[in-house]
């Protein structure tokens, strides 16, 4: 768990901005950066998730929650558009345009959606604001901040802060993706040269 130590809104925003920039050279700071991002927006948890063209998760970080929750919510239908309205919102959203589920998911739909009533609400993810950082034919990367029921929906200040930080988050993701792709190509070239075969996994142990 990471706490920025900054009490003012400007201080929290600056702490989040600095941590996001640090992730470019220090990937180990991602959880701290996402937590600071969430805190600056008055939320609890920061998330970044990457989906392949076939809908498989290739990256998933979610802060301020037990690791087993990731497995539970993924098994519950996190990547199923029919089960998860938030995914439906993200799949159709233009790149770098903010989407808060308070504007797209009605109270009736929330009450009738098992992923809200059994996963999001009881575990502190009642309200969510997301943005698409990267969309290619092979990959969709989204980031979000979640608020608890007590924290309430996102107000105008929180949404402005989210959008102020989003370009730094996008730049960090694009830079890490480019560096990772260069490393993969170099590795593949080496393996080809020595006629070796290998399986490549991401940081979460997922086959890529």
N, C-alpha and C positions, 0 to 999 in steps of 0.2 A: 504494500500500500504506500502510496506517495502523496504527500501533502505539500503544497507549494510554499506555505508560510506567508503568503501575500494576502492581506485583508482587503485591499481596495480592488475594485473592478479592473482598473488599469494595471495594477500589479499582477493580478491573476492572468490577464491577457498577455502581458509581457513575458511572464514565466512560461506560459504555454507556447508562445511564439519561439522563445529561445530553445525550449526542449524539442520542438518540432524541427528546428534547424539542426540541432545536435544529432538527430537520428540519421542524418545523411552519412556521417562518419562514425557514429556509434549506434548501430542497430539495437543494441541492448537497452537503449533508452526509450524504446517504443511504448512500453507500458506506462512509464512515467509521463511521456508526452501525451498519450491519450487520456490519462487521468487528469492531467492539468488542463487539457482541452475541454473535458467535461466540466471540470470545476469552474473554468472561466465562463462557461455557458449556464452556470447554475444547475448543473446536472450531477449525476453520480458516476455514470459509467461511460467510457469512450470505447468505440468499436471501429475496427477496420476489417472488412471481409472481401475476399476475392473469389469470384466464381468463374469457372471455365465455361467455354461455349456449350458444353453438355450439362451445365448446371452443378457440377461438382465443386466442392469447396477446396480451394488450393491454399488459402490463407484465412485464418480467423483469429483475431485478438479481441478480447473483451475484458475490460478492467473492472476491478471492484466486485468480483463475483467468483464463487468457488469454481475450480476447473471442471468439476463434474457437471456444472450447469451447461457448459458448452455442449457436452455430449448429449445431455438430456434434450436441450432445445433443438439441436440438429436432428436428433431422432424423431422429435415431435413434428417436424415438417418445416424447419426454418427455410429450406431451399425450395419449398413447394409453393408456387404462387397461389394456388387455390387455398392452401392452409394459412399462408402468411401474407396478410395485406401489405405489410411493409416491403416485402420483396416485390410485390406487384407495383407499388409506387416507385421503387428504385429502378425497376426494369424499364419503365416508360419515361423516367425523368431525363431531361437534357443534362449534359455534363455541366457541372458547376452551377446548378440551379437548386437552391435549398428546397427541401420538401419536409414539412412537419406533418406527422400523421393526424394531428388535431384538425388539419384542414382537409384531409382526404378520407378519414375513417369515421363514420358516424357513430354515435353512442349505441345505436341499435346493432350495427355491425360488430362493434367491440364486444357487446354483451353476448352475441351469438357466435363469436369466434373462439374456439377452444384454446388457440395459442395465446390469446389475450387473457382469458379467464383462468387458465391452468398454468401458464408459463410466465408471460410478461407481467401481469398485475401482481401475483403472489411473490415474485422474486425481485421486485423493484425496478421493472422496466415499463411502467405504465405509459409513459409519454416518450416519444422519440422524434428526433429531427435528423435527417440524413441528407447526404449529397453524393452524387456520382463523381468520383475523382478521375476515373479512367475507363474508357470503353473502347475495346478493339474487337475484331471478329473472334478473337480467342479468349478475351478476358474482360470481366467487369469488376471494377474495384469501387466499393462504396465505403463511406465513413459515416458514423452517426454518434450522437450523444443521447443518452436515455436519462429520464427523470423518474423518480419515484412518484407514487400517488400523492404523497405529502408535499413534494416539491412542486407539483402541479404542471400545467401546460407551459410551453415556452412563451415568454412575453417578448415584446418588441426589442428590449435591450439584449436579451439572450440571443435572439435571432441575428441581431446586428453583430454581436460578438462572434457567433458561429461563422458568419460570412467574412468577417475580418480575418479569421484564422484559417479559413478553408484554403486560400491560395498557398499558404505555407505547408499545409498538409499535402496538398496536391503536388507541390514541388518536391517534397520529401519522398513521396511515393514514386513519382516519375524517375527521380534520380536513383533511388534504390533499385527500381525495376531495371533501369538501363545498366547499372553496375552489375546486377545479378545476371542479366542476359549476357553481358560481355564475359563474365566469369564462366557461365555455362558453355558458351561457344568456345572459349579457350580450353575448357576441360574436354569437350567433345572432340576438338581437334587433336588434343593429346592422346585420347583414347583411340581415335582413328589411326593415329600414327603408329601406335603399338599394337593395333588390332585387338583391343580389349573391349569387353562389354560391361556396362554398369547400369544400375538403376539410380535415378536422381531423385532425392527427397527434399522437400522444403523444410523450414525450421520446425514445423509441427509434425514432421515425420510422414507427410503425405506425399505419395508418388506423383511427380510432375513430369 
